[in-house]
Amino acid sequence: MAPTRNSAIIFNEVPTGYPEPGKTTIFDENRTIDLENVPLNGGVLLKVLVVSNDPYLRGKMRDASIASYSDAFKIGAPLSNFAVGRVVRSEAEAFKVGDHVASFLNFEEYTVMPGAALSWVTKLDNKVNLPWSVYVGAAGMPGRTAYSAYHEFSKAKKGETIFVSTGAGAVGSLVIQIAKRDGLKVIGSAGSDDKVAFMKEIGADVAFNYKTTSTDEILAKEGPIDIYWDNVGGATLDSALGHMNVNGRIINCGMISAYNTKEPYAFKNIMRIVTHSLSLNGFIESRIGPKHSEKFYREFVPLLANGEVKYREEKTPLAEAGEAIRKIQMGENIAKSVIVVAED
Ligand SMILES: NC(=O)c1ccc[n+]([C@@H]2O[C@H](COP(=O)([O-])OP(=O)(O)OC[C@H]3O[C@@H](n4cnc5c(N)ncnc54)[C@H](OP(=O)(O)O)[C@@H]3O)[C@@H](O)[C@H]2O)c1
């Protein structure tokens, strides 16, 4: 059989600021794969269908000598992330041709998961019949992030007030809906009027555009806050600190405002951690997700399928993944960013 095209997004250069398509990453269309003969070593050959584009990928675009919780990308090799693929060849009893799987896969059209890597591959039964792309979003890592950290750290009581930054995003929009179902008053912030409208649609009691409205003024009027879900860090976290209730809980999910900058933010309200007996809970999904995973798939994922919990996606073809990566880092994505490699 003639070699088949296997284009990929290659990590080309460590960025100093925002990642640039064509410089930080390159779309390489000249790679090929021999689908019939490529060695599987007891594993599977997958056709990659969708790959997630997440803010944390910026942290993997670093010099490999710098240690972190997640491995650095290798210069000259494809990027990789949470993904869904379909089995096209298999040497593993547990996986049949045609099975759909979730795994950590390369940004390329076909990829081999050898036998030694199969513990990272999970068969998706998809009894609820969701589109495969949702398994890298609301029914994947971002969904597990919202669900597991909310249940692990919020200690929410009905009637309390939660503030969610980046409230229209992949994680934030689910936190808003989980908190509303839990009987909380929800305040959400986001960076455009379209995102504000979406936050209202999914039940936020107060939704505002932090680029045109003062976060401090809104929180002074609608707070104090019992729980702050922080996706942003920096000035927004500082404002939230200034409006926390005594015994408030801050869930430190991410700090996207600092992913592409060099200067650290100087906090003004940090002493309130002491004066208001606040607890701060940072976490990484892979460390707490497994504890909540069974309940997440049994109770939460069906709510995505029956429409009780809503999600939005922004799809980009593989060739344009570099631009989608730049957009998410600059806050220009309008919804959960998904790279579509193939339809099925
Ligand atoms: N701890 C974990 O295990 C874990 C897991 C998943 C995600 N996270 C974190 O959760 C946060 C949200 O992730 P997500 O996947 O849901 O992303 P997302 O919301 O779908 O996309 C990123 C959004 O961040 C917002 N943003 C706010 N301030 C920004 C700034 N200064 N520069 C650029 N963007 C800014 C933008 O929305 P606006 O227009 O509303 O500003 C942008 O659309 C991120 O910080 C991420 O790193 C953490």
The ligand as a MOL file (V3000), in Angstrom:
LIG
                    3D

  0  0  0     0  0            999 V3000
M  V30 BEGIN CTAB
M  V30 COUNTS 48 52 0 0 0
M  V30 BEGIN ATOM
M  V30 1 N -5.9460 23.0190 37.3600 0
M  V30 2 C -6.2860 22.2300 36.3390 0
M  V30 3 O -6.1220 21.0110 36.3700 0
M  V30 4 C -6.9090 22.8740 35.1390 0
M  V30 5 C -7.5680 22.1000 34.1740 0
M  V30 6 C -8.1790 22.7460 33.0680 0
M  V30 7 C -8.1010 24.1330 32.9530 0
M  V30 8 N -7.4200 24.8420 33.9000 0 CHG=1
M  V30 9 C -7.3350 26.3120 33.8130 0
M  V30 10 O -8.6550 26.8290 33.8000 0
M  V30 11 C -8.6720 28.0680 33.0910 0
M  V30 12 C -9.7620 28.0220 32.0200 0
M  V30 13 O -9.4330 26.9870 31.0930 0
M  V30 14 P -10.4440 26.6360 29.8950 0
M  V30 15 O -9.9700 25.4000 29.2610 0
M  V30 16 O -11.8260 26.6910 30.4240 0 CHG=-1
M  V30 17 O -10.1890 27.8450 28.8860 0
M  V30 18 P -11.2230 28.7460 28.1350 0
M  V30 19 O -11.9790 29.5250 29.1460 0
M  V30 20 O -12.0270 27.9550 27.2000 0
M  V30 21 O -10.2580 29.7100 27.3090 0
M  V30 22 C -9.3960 30.6240 27.8810 0
M  V30 23 C -10.1140 31.9430 28.2580 0
M  V30 24 O -9.3800 32.6220 29.2720 0
M  V30 25 C -9.8890 33.9280 29.3500 0
M  V30 26 N -8.9240 34.9100 29.8340 0
M  V30 27 C -9.0690 35.6320 30.9690 0
M  V30 28 N -8.0390 36.4430 31.1530 0
M  V30 29 C -7.2010 36.2460 30.1320 0
M  V30 30 C -5.9540 36.8210 29.7800 0
M  V30 31 N -5.3500 37.7630 30.4890 0
M  V30 32 N -5.3870 36.3930 28.6600 0
M  V30 33 C -5.9760 35.4560 27.9100 0
M  V30 34 N -7.1730 34.8800 28.2090 0
M  V30 35 C -7.7660 35.2830 29.3090 0
M  V30 36 C -10.4560 34.2460 27.9620 0
M  V30 37 O -11.8410 34.4080 28.1730 0
M  V30 38 P -12.4690 35.8560 28.4950 0
M  V30 39 O -12.8180 36.4060 27.1560 0
M  V30 40 O -13.6210 35.5690 29.3490 0
M  V30 41 O -11.3850 36.6640 29.1690 0
M  V30 42 C -10.1740 32.9730 27.1700 0
M  V30 43 O -11.1910 32.7350 26.2270 0
M  V30 44 C -7.2590 28.2650 32.5460 0
M  V30 45 O -6.5450 29.0870 33.4370 0
M  V30 46 C -6.6890 26.8650 32.5580 0
M  V30 47 O -5.2830 26.8490 32.6170 0
M  V30 48 C -6.8310 24.2430 34.9690 0
M  V30 END ATOM
M  V30 BEGIN BOND
M  V30 1 1 1 2
M  V30 2 2 2 3
M  V30 3 1 2 4
M  V30 4 1 4 5
M  V30 5 2 4 48
M  V30 6 2 5 6
M  V30 7 1 6 7
M  V30 8 2 7 8
M  V30 9 1 8 9
M  V30 10 1 8 48
M  V30 11 1 9 10
M  V30 12 1 9 46
M  V30 13 1 10 11
M  V30 14 1 11 12
M  V30 15 1 11 44
M  V30 16 1 12 13
M  V30 17 1 13 14
M  V30 18 2 14 15
M  V30 19 1 14 16
M  V30 20 1 14 17
M  V30 21 1 17 18
M  V30 22 2 18 19
M  V30 23 1 18 20
M  V30 24 1 18 21
M  V30 25 1 21 22
M  V30 26 1 22 23
M  V30 27 1 23 24
M  V30 28 1 23 42
M  V30 29 1 24 25
M  V30 30 1 25 26
M  V30 31 1 25 36
M  V30 32 1 26 27
M  V30 33 1 26 35
M  V30 34 2 27 28
M  V30 35 1 28 29
M  V30 36 1 29 30
M  V30 37 2 29 35
M  V30 38 1 30 31
M  V30 39 2 30 32
M  V30 40 1 32 33
M  V30 41 2 33 34
M  V30 42 1 34 35
M  V30 43 1 36 37
M  V30 44 1 36 42
M  V30 45 1 37 38
M  V30 46 2 38 39
M  V30 47 1 38 40
M  V30 48 1 38 41
M  V30 49 1 42 43
M  V30 50 1 44 45
M  V30 51 1 44 46
M  V30 52 1 46 47
M  V30 END BOND
M  V30 END CTAB
M  END
